[in-house]
Amino acid sequence: MKLSNLVKIGFLLICGLLSLTSCSKSNKIKIGVIQLVEHQALDASYQGFVDGLKEAGYIDGENITIDYQNAQGEQANCQTIAQKLVNDRDDLILAIATPAAQAVANLTTTIPILVTAVTDPETAKLVKSNSKPGTNVSGTSDLTPVASQMKLLQKIVPDVQTVGFLYCSSEQNSVFQIELAKKECDKLGINYIEGSVSNSNEIQQVAQSLVGRVQALYCPTDNMIAAGIATVAIVANSAKLPIICGEEGMVNAGGLATYGINYYELGKQTAKQAVDILKNGKKPADMPIEYLENCSLTVNQDTVKAIGIKLPSNL
């Protein structure tokens, strides 16, 4: 065989190998992630999602590529990141927190989207209904047992007359929880004062405005307040005000107590839905929004000492 023919054959073999490598790379599943802001609950949701995928055999850098993006609490960043993930034509997008979910859902009706740490996808207009989404969106809700949290507050502060609600008025998930809290307070005979903020710079001022007017604070699973809970704790603990929180991470960062869900497990539950889409061909439209059934009590003993409160023996 002539040398020129050998060169041609070698060249063709190399091209073939390169083509196979290219196909292998292009066939790797791409998952885009948009997270609203960094705080313990949302971070745990993401980690649970990654670990859940890994347990199912989907490993980042091997057979899937995860493009994680954090909006750092800025709505403008949510829009930019959402546009990037849609333009990248990811196989699936995970949206963590309501504003992040709304940003990406407004840009595509074809790419499967899973949401987590979204309190009520139906109210947020992400799905037609939580039981029958009917759109390209499904996922898991972080709806907490608000009624149980209000009862916990009354048990810890039995002489409570007025509670202060501290939340961001532009977060739909927070407004939803506050409405539930109001109804429960009405049942329990507890008055309430709303302390809403529109940006993180207002947190300290609004928290201080509640001091002397309430006997306790309630902070739902609000992303802005969760990210700034250390600031709230400084104000409240100095005033000996107990903070009942929406979730464990906020308690660990300075709040007093909560009865809530585990966000890491919520992320793992979302990963199971992702596997159903990627492996079993399920459509988000046919996948009901899922909830965690188990809740647990968390108490920050350092805060107990800081505010000098005596907890009931049955806690």
C-alpha positions in Angstrom: 0.0 0.0 0.0 1.3 3.4 -0.9 2.4 5.8 1.8 -0.2 8.4 0.6 -3.0 5.9 1.1 -1.8 5.0 4.6 -1.8 8.7 5.4 -5.3 9.1 4.1 -6.5 6.1 6.1 -4.8 7.4 9.3 -6.4 10.8 8.7 -9.8 9.3 8.3 -9.4 7.2 11.5 -8.4 10.3 13.5 -11.4 12.2 12.1 -13.6 9.3 13.1 -12.3 9.3 16.6 -12.7 13.0 16.9 -16.2 12.8 15.6 -17.1 10.1 18.2 -15.5 12.2 21.0 -17.5 15.2 19.8 -20.7 13.2 19.8 -20.0 11.8 23.3 -19.5 15.3 24.6 -22.6 16.7 22.9 -24.7 13.9 24.2 -23.9 14.7 27.8 -27.0 15.8 29.7 -26.9 19.5 30.5 -28.7 20.8 33.6 -28.9 24.5 34.3 -29.4 25.8 37.8 -30.6 29.2 38.8 -30.6 30.0 42.5 -31.9 33.3 43.8 -29.5 34.0 46.7 -27.1 32.3 49.0 -28.4 31.2 52.4 -28.4 28.0 54.3 -31.9 26.7 53.2 -31.4 27.3 49.4 -27.8 26.0 49.5 -29.0 22.9 51.2 -31.7 22.4 48.5 -29.1 22.6 45.8 -26.7 20.2 47.5 -29.6 17.7 48.1 -30.4 17.9 44.4 -26.8 17.2 43.4 -26.4 14.4 45.8 -29.8 12.9 44.9 -28.7 12.9 41.2 -25.4 11.3 42.1 -27.2 8.5 44.0 -29.2 7.8 40.9 -26.0 7.6 38.8 -26.0 11.1 37.3 -22.7 12.6 38.2 -21.6 16.1 37.4 -18.5 16.1 35.1 -19.1 12.5 34.0 -22.4 11.8 32.4 -24.0 15.2 33.1 -22.9 18.8 33.2 -24.4 21.1 35.9 -24.2 24.8 35.2 -24.8 26.4 38.6 -25.7 30.2 38.6 -26.5 32.4 41.6 -28.3 35.6 41.2 -27.0 37.0 44.5 -30.5 38.2 45.4 -30.8 40.6 42.4 -33.9 40.3 40.1 -31.9 41.7 37.2 -29.4 38.9 37.6 -32.3 36.4 37.6 -33.3 37.7 34.2 -29.8 37.5 32.7 -29.1 34.0 34.1 -32.5 32.7 33.0 -31.9 34.0 29.4 -28.5 32.3 29.4 -29.8 28.9 30.5 -32.6 29.1 27.9 -30.2 30.1 25.2 -27.9 27.2 26.1 -30.8 24.8 25.4 -30.3 22.8 28.6 -32.0 19.5 28.9 -33.5 20.5 32.2 -33.4 23.6 34.4 -33.6 23.7 38.2 -34.9 27.0 39.7 -34.4 27.5 43.4 -36.8 30.0 45.0 -39.9 31.7 43.5 -38.3 34.8 41.8 -35.7 32.6 40.1 -38.5 30.2 39.0 -40.6 33.0 37.6 -37.7 34.5 35.7 -36.9 31.3 33.8 -40.5 30.1 33.4 -41.4 33.3 31.6 -38.8 32.6 28.9 -39.5 29.0 27.8 -42.4 26.7 27.5 -40.4 23.8 26.1 -37.5 23.1 28.4 -38.5 21.1 31.4 -38.2 23.2 34.6 -38.2 21.9 38.1 -38.6 24.3 41.0 -37.7 23.9 44.7 -38.0 26.1 47.7 -41.1 27.6 46.1 -44.0 27.8 48.6 -47.0 27.8 46.3 -46.2 27.3 42.5 -49.9 27.8 41.7 -50.2 31.2 43.4 -46.8 32.2 41.7 -48.5 31.4 38.4 -45.9 28.8 37.5 -48.4 26.0 37.1 -52.1 25.8 36.3 -52.6 23.9 39.6 -50.4 22.2 42.1 -52.0 18.9 41.5 -52.0 19.1 37.7 -49.3 21.6 36.6 -50.3 21.5 32.9 -47.1 23.4 32.0 -43.4 22.7 31.5 -42.9 23.3 35.3 -43.2 21.0 38.3 -41.1 20.4 41.4 -41.3 20.6 45.2 -42.8 23.1 47.6 -41.3 24.3 50.8 -44.6 25.1 52.3 -44.0 25.0 56.1 -46.5 24.2 58.8 -47.3 27.8 59.5 -50.2 26.9 61.9 -47.9 24.7 63.9 -45.3 27.5 64.0 -47.8 29.9 65.4 -48.8 27.4 68.1 -45.1 26.9 68.9 -44.7 30.7 69.3 -47.7 30.7 71.8 -46.2 27.7 73.6 -42.8 29.4 74.0 -44.3 32.9 74.8 -47.6 32.1 76.5 -48.3 35.7 77.4 -47.8 36.9 73.8 -50.4 39.5 72.8 -48.9 40.9 69.6 -46.4 39.3 67.1 -44.4 41.2 64.5 -44.3 39.7 61.0 -41.0 40.5 59.3 -40.9 39.7 55.6 -40.3 41.0 52.1 -43.5 42.3 50.5 -42.3 41.6 47.0 -41.8 37.8 47.6 -45.0 36.0 46.7 -44.0 33.0 48.8 -43.7 35.2 51.9 -47.0 37.0 51.3 -48.7 33.6 51.0 -47.2 32.4 54.4 -48.0 35.7 56.1 -51.7 35.3 55.1 -51.7 31.8 56.6 -50.0 33.2 59.8 -52.7 35.9 60.1 -55.5 33.4 59.9 -53.9 31.3 62.6 -53.2 34.3 64.9 -56.9 35.2 64.5 -57.8 31.7 65.8 -55.4 31.9 68.7 -56.4 35.4 69.7 -53.0 36.9 68.9 -52.7 40.4 67.4 -50.1 41.1 64.8 -48.1 44.0 63.2 -46.6 43.7 59.8 -43.1 44.8 59.2 -42.4 44.5 55.5 -39.2 45.4 53.7 -38.6 46.0 50.0 -34.8 45.6 50.1 -32.1 44.3 52.4 -31.0 47.7 53.5 -34.4 48.2 55.3 -34.1 45.0 57.5 -32.4 46.5 60.5 -34.6 49.7 60.5 -37.9 47.7 60.2 -36.8 45.2 62.8 -36.0 48.0 65.2 -39.4 49.6 64.5 -41.1 46.6 65.9 -39.2 46.6 69.2 -41.4 47.7 72.1 -44.6 47.0 70.1 -44.5 43.2 70.0 -43.6 40.3 72.3 -42.2 38.1 69.5 -41.2 38.1 65.8 -42.2 35.7 63.1 -40.0 35.4 60.0 -41.4 33.0 57.3 -39.2 31.3 54.7 -38.4 34.6 53.1 -35.2 34.7 51.1 -34.3 38.3 51.8 -34.9 37.9 55.5 -33.2 34.6 55.6 -30.1 36.1 54.0 -30.2 38.9 56.6 -31.4 37.0 59.6 -28.1 37.7 61.5 -29.1 41.4 61.4 -32.6 40.6 62.6 -31.1 38.5 65.4 -28.8 41.3 66.6 -31.8 43.6 67.0 -34.2 41.0 68.5 -31.8 39.4 70.8 -30.7 42.7 72.3 -34.4 43.5 72.9 -35.0 40.0 74.3 -37.5 39.2 71.6 -37.9 35.6 70.6 -37.8 34.9 66.8 -39.9 32.1 65.5 -38.5 31.2 62.0 -39.8 29.5 58.9 -36.9 27.1 58.7 -33.9 25.6 60.4 -31.1 27.6 58.7 -32.6 30.8 60.1 -32.6 29.4 63.6 -29.0 28.3 63.3 -28.1 31.9 62.2 -29.6 33.5 65.3 -33.3 32.8 65.5 -34.9 31.1 68.5 -36.9 28.1 67.1 -38.9 26.6 64.3 -40.9 23.6 63.4 -40.2 23.0 59.8 -38.9 21.0 56.9 -35.4 19.8 55.9 -34.3 21.6 52.7 -31.6 19.1 51.9 -34.2 16.3 51.8 -36.4 18.6 49.7 -33.6 18.9 47.2 -33.2 15.2 47.1 -36.9 14.8 46.5 -36.6 17.2 43.5 -33.7 15.1 42.1 -36.0 12.1 42.0 -38.4 14.1 39.8 -35.4 15.0 37.6 -34.6 11.4 37.1 -38.2 10.7 36.1 -37.9 13.3 33.4 -34.4 12.5 32.2 -34.6 8.7 32.4 -38.2 7.8 32.3 -39.5 10.5 29.9 -42.1 12.0 32.2 -43.4 15.4 31.5 -43.6 18.2 34.1 -47.2 18.9 33.0 -48.2 15.5 34.4 -46.2 15.6 37.6 -47.9 17.1 40.7 -46.0 19.5 42.9 -44.6 17.4 45.8 -44.3 18.2 49.5 -42.2 16.9 52.4 -44.3 15.2 55.0 -41.9 15.2 57.9 -41.1 18.3 60.0 -38.9 18.7 63.0 -38.3 21.0 65.9 -35.1 23.1 66.0 -34.1 25.3 68.9 -31.0 27.5 69.1 -29.7 27.1 72.6 -27.3 30.0 72.3 -30.3 32.3 71.6 -32.2 30.8 74.5 -29.4 32.0 76.8 -29.0 35.3 75.0 -32.6 36.4 75.5 -32.9 34.7 78.9 -36.0 32.8 78.0 -37.2 29.6 79.8 -38.5 27.0 77.4 -41.5 24.7 78.3 -40.3 21.4 79.6 -42.3 19.5 76.9 -40.1 21.0 74.2 
